[in-house]
Amino acid sequence: MKLCKDCRHYIAGVSKTFDRCAMRERMSPVDPVRGQPEHYYADIERNSPLVNRCGPEARYFVGKPTAQHDWSFDANGAPIEVAYGPPAEVAS
């Protein structure tokens, strides 16, 4: 079973009720106060039978990156890999 908590789009809230899904970020309305997308609730995304939602089948599930890499997205929605760990050595 694919769990939201294991998905790249998952944003943990203070409880299950407030967990969010960033998958539809580009289609989300923008918060007029903070200027950030208003993410949809993960519970609604997963339990909705509508075809444009993730649904029980986890249609839009993308596994989280492993090791010391993480992913972010640019303004156009293209993935950007961010590496963590010790800084690269500089040749002198």
C-alpha positions in Angstrom: 0.0 0.0 0.0 1.3 3.4 -0.9 1.2 5.8 2.0 1.0 9.6 1.8 3.7 9.9 4.4 6.1 8.2 2.0 5.2 10.5 -1.0 7.4 13.4 -2.1 4.3 15.6 -2.2 3.3 15.0 1.5 3.5 17.9 4.0 2.9 16.9 7.6 0.4 18.9 9.6 -0.2 19.0 13.3 -2.4 15.9 12.9 -3.7 13.6 10.2 -6.6 16.0 9.7 -4.2 18.8 8.7 -1.7 16.9 6.5 -1.4 18.5 3.1 -0.6 17.3 -0.4 1.6 19.6 -2.7 1.0 17.5 -5.8 -1.6 19.9 -7.2 0.4 23.0 -6.2 0.4 24.6 -9.6 -3.4 24.2 -9.7 -4.0 25.5 -6.1 -5.2 28.9 -5.4 -2.6 31.3 -4.0 -3.0 32.5 -0.4 -3.6 36.3 -0.6 -1.8 36.8 2.7 1.4 34.7 2.3 1.5 34.5 -1.5 2.0 30.7 -1.3 -0.2 28.0 -2.8 -2.9 26.7 -0.6 -2.2 23.0 -0.6 -5.1 20.6 -0.5 -5.7 18.2 2.4 -4.0 14.9 1.9 -7.0 13.0 3.4 -9.4 14.5 0.8 -7.0 13.8 -2.1 -6.7 10.1 -1.1 -10.3 9.5 -0.3 -11.9 11.2 -3.3 -13.3 9.1 -6.1 -12.8 12.0 -8.6 -10.4 11.2 -11.4 -8.4 14.4 -11.0 -7.5 13.5 -7.4 -4.9 11.0 -6.1 -7.6 8.6 -4.9 -7.3 5.3 -3.1 -5.0 4.1 -5.9 -2.4 6.8 -5.2 -2.4 7.9 -8.8 0.0 10.7 -8.3 2.3 9.0 -5.7 6.0 9.8 -6.2 8.3 8.1 -3.7 10.6 10.3 -1.6 14.2 10.4 -2.7 16.6 8.3 -0.7 20.2 8.7 0.6 21.4 12.3 0.9 19.5 13.8 -1.9 16.3 15.8 -1.8 14.1 17.3 -4.5 12.6 20.7 -4.9 10.7 22.3 -7.7 11.4 25.5 -9.7 8.7 28.0 -10.6 7.8 25.9 -13.7 7.3 22.7 -11.7 10.6 21.1 -13.0 12.4 19.0 -10.4 15.6 20.4 -8.9 17.9 17.9 -7.0 19.4 19.3 -3.9 22.4 17.3 -2.5 23.2 17.2 1.2 26.3 16.0 3.0 29.9 17.2 3.3 30.8 20.1 1.0 32.8 19.3 -2.1 36.5 19.8 -1.9 37.9 22.8 -3.8 41.0 22.2 -5.9 43.8 24.6 -5.0 
